C-alpha cells in the first residue's frame, strides 16, 4: 500500500506542477503583450521601438557599436 500512496502523491504533484506551468505560461504571454503595447506608446519612457523604426543608435550601448570617449571621439 505504501507504494500506491507514494504513486498517488507523485501524480498529484505532477498535476500541480503542470497547472503552475500553464499559469506561468499565461503570465509570460500577458507580460509580452503588455510590453508590445508599451513599445507602441511614445509616452512610456524606456520602451524602445522595434528594429527598423526611426531610431538613431547610441554609441557604446551595443557591443558592436563604436565606444565614444569623453572627448567625443572613438
N, CA, C and O of each residue as an XYZ file, in Angstrom:
296
protein
N       0.810     -1.203      0.000
C       0.000      0.000      0.000
C       0.855      1.270      0.000
O       0.461      2.285     -0.574
N       1.994      1.215      0.626
C       2.836      2.404      0.707
C       3.245      2.897     -0.679
O       3.301      4.103     -0.920
N       3.524      1.982     -1.571
C       3.920      2.368     -2.930
C       2.762      3.034     -3.672
O       2.972      3.975     -4.437
N       1.557      2.553     -3.449
C       0.394      3.151     -4.095
C       0.149      4.567     -3.586
O      -0.198      5.460     -4.359
N       0.332      4.770     -2.277
C       0.156      6.115     -1.696
C       1.212      7.063     -2.243
O       0.925      8.218     -2.556
N       2.420      6.566     -2.353
C       3.508      7.385     -2.891
C       3.237      7.715     -4.361
O       3.479      8.841     -4.796
N       2.742      6.754     -5.118
C       2.432      6.991     -6.526
C       1.311      8.024     -6.656
O       1.357      8.884     -7.536
N       0.300      7.939     -5.775
C      -0.792      8.925     -5.790
C      -0.268     10.321     -5.495
O      -0.651     11.285     -6.158
N       0.605     10.429     -4.503
C       1.181     11.751     -4.171
C       1.995     12.294     -5.336
O       1.942     13.488     -5.633
N       2.743     11.425     -5.991
C       3.552     11.869     -7.121
C       2.666     12.327     -8.275
O       2.991     13.307     -8.947
N       1.560     11.641     -8.514
C       0.632     12.063     -9.558
C       0.022     13.418     -9.216
O      -0.115     14.277    -10.088
N      -0.346     13.612     -7.946
C      -0.896     14.908     -7.522
C       0.140     16.009     -7.699
O      -0.184     17.106     -8.155
N       1.394     15.716     -7.335
C       2.465     16.700     -7.520
C       2.647     17.045     -8.996
O       2.828     18.209     -9.352
N       2.598     16.023     -9.851
C       2.766     16.261    -11.286
C       1.625     17.122    -11.825
O       1.854     18.021    -12.634
N       0.407     16.851    -11.384
C      -0.739     17.659    -11.823
C      -0.597     19.103    -11.350
O      -0.872     20.039    -12.101
N      -0.169     19.277    -10.107
C       0.008     20.624     -9.556
C       1.106     21.373    -10.316
O       0.962     22.559    -10.609
N       2.196     20.683    -10.633
C       3.283     21.313    -11.380
C       2.840     21.691    -12.785
O       3.223     22.743    -13.295
N       2.037     20.842    -13.411
C       1.533     21.153    -14.751
C       0.637     22.392    -14.708
O       0.711     23.243    -15.595
N      -0.207     22.495    -13.682
C      -1.077     23.661    -13.541
C      -0.259     24.932    -13.336
O      -0.556     25.969    -13.928
N       0.773     24.846    -12.493
C       1.637     26.011    -12.279
C       2.357     26.404    -13.562
O       2.541     27.588    -13.843
N       2.760     25.406    -14.333
C       3.439     25.675    -15.597
C       2.519     26.413    -16.568
O       2.935     27.359    -17.237
N       1.273     25.969    -16.636
C       0.306     26.637    -17.514
C       0.059     28.073    -17.054
O      -0.025     28.982    -17.880
N      -0.058     28.281    -15.747
C      -0.279     29.632    -15.223
C       0.912     30.525    -15.533
O       0.744     31.689    -15.897
N       2.111     29.981    -15.391
C       3.312     30.753    -15.698
C       3.352     31.123    -17.173
O       3.716     32.247    -17.519
N       2.986     30.196    -18.044
C       2.948     30.481    -19.479
C       1.970     31.594    -19.799
O       2.252     32.451    -20.637
N       0.814     31.587    -19.132
C      -0.169     32.656    -19.336
C       0.376     33.997    -18.861
O       0.168     35.021    -19.511
N       1.069     33.991    -17.733
C       1.646     35.245    -17.221
C       2.704     35.780    -18.172
O       2.792     36.987    -18.398
N       3.504     34.885    -18.726
C       4.533     35.308    -19.684
C       3.882     35.935    -20.904
O       4.333     36.975    -21.384
N       2.825     35.311    -21.411
C       2.108     35.872    -22.562
C       1.549     37.250    -22.244
O       1.623     38.156    -23.074
N       0.987     37.417    -21.045
C       0.434     38.707    -20.640
C       1.522     39.778    -20.580
O       1.313     40.908    -21.021
N       2.678     39.418    -20.034
C       3.781     40.384    -19.931
C       4.289     40.763    -21.316
O       4.593     41.930    -21.565
N       4.386     39.784    -22.225
C       4.829     40.081    -23.589
C       3.851     41.009    -24.291
O       4.263     41.954    -24.964
N       2.557     40.746    -24.137
C       1.549     41.621    -24.745
C       1.639     43.024    -24.174
O       1.562     44.004    -24.914
N       1.802     43.128    -22.858
C       1.907     44.435    -22.208
C       3.120     45.199    -22.736
O       3.036     46.395    -23.016
N       4.244     44.501    -22.868
C       5.462     45.163    -23.359
C       5.290     45.636    -24.795
O       5.730     46.731    -25.144
N       4.658     44.826    -25.626
C       4.441     45.228    -27.017
C       3.565     46.475    -27.093
O       3.802     47.347    -27.929
N       2.563     46.567    -26.235
C       1.730     47.768    -26.203
C       2.538     48.979    -25.730
O       2.373     50.083    -26.250
N       3.407     48.767    -24.749
C       4.225     49.873    -24.247
C       5.227     50.339    -25.288
O       5.532     51.529    -25.366
N       5.745     49.413    -26.091
C       6.672     49.803    -27.159
C       6.002     50.715    -28.169
O       6.656     51.577    -28.756
N       4.717     50.538    -28.378
C       3.987     51.346    -29.340
C       3.567     52.701    -28.778
O       3.173     53.584    -29.539
N       3.644     52.880    -27.471
C       3.204     54.117    -26.825
C       4.400     55.031    -26.586
O       5.239     54.720    -25.740
N       4.506     56.156    -27.308
C       5.655     57.048    -27.142
C       5.692     57.715    -25.763
O       6.714     58.291    -25.389
N       4.614     57.648    -25.018
C       4.588     58.259    -23.692
C       5.237     57.378    -22.625
O       5.420     57.818    -21.490
N       5.583     56.151    -22.976
C       6.183     55.233    -21.995
C       7.707     55.370    -22.076
O       8.315     54.994    -23.077
N       8.318     55.910    -21.017
C       9.778     56.073    -21.041
C      10.480     54.721    -20.967
O      10.066     53.840    -20.213
N      11.529     54.564    -21.740
C      12.333     53.354    -21.709
C      11.883     52.253    -22.641
O      12.619     51.287    -22.843
N      10.706     52.363    -23.211
C      10.241     51.336    -24.153
C      10.808     51.674    -25.517
O      10.344     52.605    -26.175
N      11.792     50.933    -25.935
C      12.467     51.222    -27.192
C      11.638     50.731    -28.366
O      11.002     49.680    -28.276
N      11.634     51.463    -29.451
C      10.937     50.993    -30.648
C      11.651     49.780    -31.235
O      12.830     49.547    -30.969
N      10.933     49.029    -32.018
C      11.498     47.832    -32.630
C      12.487     48.180    -33.721
O      12.558     49.334    -34.143
N      13.248     47.210    -34.186
C      14.220     47.454    -35.250
C      13.526     47.921    -36.529
O      12.428     47.475    -36.863
N      14.186     48.814    -37.217
C      13.646     49.317    -38.467
C      12.858     50.602    -38.301
O      12.564     51.270    -39.293
N      12.517     50.958    -37.105
C      11.818     52.216    -36.876
C      12.855     53.331    -36.788
O      14.044     53.067    -36.605
N      12.405     54.569    -36.918
C      13.332     55.705    -36.903
C      14.008     55.810    -35.545
O      13.507     56.448    -34.619
N      15.145     55.172    -35.463
C      15.883     55.151    -34.216
C      17.353     55.375    -34.529
O      17.921     54.670    -35.362
N      17.970     56.340    -33.878
C      19.387     56.584    -34.064
C      20.150     55.761    -33.032
O      19.801     55.782    -31.852
N      21.188     55.035    -33.457
C      21.952     54.243    -32.495
C      22.718     55.147    -31.526
O      23.160     56.238    -31.885
N      22.857     54.678    -30.329
C      23.610     55.391    -29.310
C      24.952     54.697    -29.181
O      25.006     53.541    -28.762
N      26.059     55.387    -29.537
C      27.379     54.751    -29.467
C      27.664     54.251    -28.061
O      27.382     54.933    -27.075
N      28.231     53.040    -27.982
C      28.604     52.463    -26.703
C      27.508     51.658    -26.032
O      27.761     50.993    -25.028
N      26.291     51.702    -26.568
C      25.195     50.971    -25.941
C      25.247     49.502    -26.345
O      25.064     48.626    -25.499
N      25.488     49.226    -27.591
C      25.584     47.851    -28.074
C      27.046     47.506    -28.294
O      27.849     48.368    -28.649
N      27.381     46.263    -28.086
C      28.776     45.838    -28.175
C      29.363     46.038    -29.560
O      30.575     46.210    -29.686
N      28.542     46.020    -30.606
C      29.074     46.133    -31.958
C      29.168     47.580    -32.439
O      29.562     47.824    -33.579
N      28.811     48.539    -31.590
C      28.895     49.949    -31.964
C      30.171     50.568    -31.398
O      30.770     50.043    -30.460
N      30.573     51.692    -31.986
C      31.759     52.394    -31.506
C      31.540     52.942    -30.109
O      30.446     53.394    -29.772
N      32.574     52.900    -29.310
C      32.515     53.487    -27.977
C      33.036     54.908    -28.093
O      34.088     55.138    -28.688
N      32.306     55.865    -27.527
C      32.689     57.270    -27.603
C      33.431     57.640    -26.345
O      32.957     57.389    -25.237
N      34.620     58.251    -26.515
C      35.386     58.690    -25.350
C      34.810     60.015    -24.841
O      33.898     60.580    -25.445
N      35.349     60.495    -23.737
C      34.864     61.749    -23.162
C      35.098     62.928    -24.095
O      34.380     63.926    -24.024
N      36.100     62.825    -24.972
C      36.371     63.905    -25.912
C      35.471     63.836    -27.136
O      35.570     64.695    -28.011
N      34.598     62.844    -27.223
C      33.674     62.761    -28.335
C      34.146     61.912    -29.496
O      33.419     61.764    -30.478
N      35.324     61.359    -29.414
C      35.835     60.521    -30.489
C      35.867     59.064    -30.083
O      35.786     58.750    -28.895
N      35.982     58.170    -31.046
C      36.034     56.728    -30.710
C      37.325     56.334    -30.066
O      37.516     55.165    -29.729
